[in-house]
Amino acid sequence: MIHVETLGEAEVGRVVHGRIDVATRGPGFTDVTAALRSFLRDNALGDGLLNAFVSHTTASLTVQENADPDVQTDLLDALDRLAPRNRPYVHSLEGTDDMPGHIKAMLSDTAVTIAVAAGRLRLGTWQALYLIEHRDGGRHRSIDLTYVGR
């Protein structure tokens, strides 16, 4: 049996937009949770939803474990096995890391929505929001934020 509990009810009275700019250093995870918390703190927000959207086709977002960095290593390895570089991709104009980057972004996600209660992210104890860079070399990535709540 599944039990569903109503925790509260509120009018939506506020929408706030923001942006996080992230400089990456190549394939890997960048924890952006502190930036999300800062955005919420600066806007003195209450209960609602925070949506984060990365507007790139070779980067993605994920909520994942923040306690053991081996998790990130294993996730990157799994993505590399699912979208290897050494395949003869038709799209190859932008380098050997480009098409695998597109596939990895498609397998993960470009948008994440997180509940907010009393201005605080409702992430679990061992969770953080990460930008995942799928391309080689340094890149500048933007994450658009939209808070809807009160």
Secondary structure in CASP SS format (residue, H / E / C, confidence):
PFRMAT SS
TARGET T0000
AUTHOR 0000-0000-0000
METHOD secondary structure of the structure
MODEL  1
M C 1.00
I C 1.00
H C 1.00
V C 1.00
E C 1.00
T C 1.00
L C 1.00
G C 1.00
E C 1.00
A C 1.00
E C 1.00
V C 1.00
G C 1.00
R E 1.00
V E 1.00
V E 1.00
H E 1.00
G E 1.00
R E 1.00
I E 1.00
D E 1.00
V E 1.00
A E 1.00
T E 1.00
R C 1.00
G C 1.00
P C 1.00
G E 1.00
F E 1.00
T E 1.00
D E 1.00
V C 1.00
T H 1.00
A H 1.00
A H 1.00
L H 1.00
R H 1.00
S H 1.00
F H 1.00
L H 1.00
R H 1.00
D H 1.00
N C 1.00
A C 1.00
L C 1.00
G C 1.00
D C 1.00
G E 1.00
L E 1.00
L E 1.00
N E 1.00
A E 1.00
F E 1.00
V E 1.00
S C 1.00
H C 1.00
T C 1.00
T C 1.00
A E 1.00
S E 1.00
L E 1.00
T E 1.00
V E 1.00
Q E 1.00
E E 1.00
N C 1.00
A C 1.00
D C 1.00
P H 1.00
D H 1.00
V H 1.00
Q H 1.00
T H 1.00
D H 1.00
L H 1.00
L H 1.00
D H 1.00
A H 1.00
L H 1.00
D H 1.00
R H 1.00
L H 1.00
A C 1.00
P C 1.00
R C 1.00
N C 1.00
R C 1.00
P C 1.00
Y C 1.00
V C 1.00
H C 1.00
S C 1.00
L C 1.00
E C 1.00
G C 1.00
T C 1.00
D C 1.00
D H 1.00
M H 1.00
P H 1.00
G H 1.00
H H 1.00
I H 1.00
K H 1.00
A H 1.00
M H 1.00
L H 1.00
S C 1.00
D C 1.00
T C 1.00
A E 1.00
V E 1.00
T E 1.00
I E 1.00
A E 1.00
V E 1.00
A E 1.00
A C 1.00
G C 1.00
R E 1.00
L E 1.00
R C 1.00
L C 1.00
G C 1.00
T C 1.00
W C 1.00
Q E 1.00
A E 1.00
L E 1.00
Y E 1.00
L E 1.00
I E 1.00
E E 1.00
H C 1.00
R C 1.00
D C 1.00
G C 1.00
G C 1.00
R E 1.00
H E 1.00
R E 1.00
S E 1.00
I E 1.00
D E 1.00
L E 1.00
T E 1.00
Y E 1.00
V E 1.00
G E 1.00
R C 1.00
END
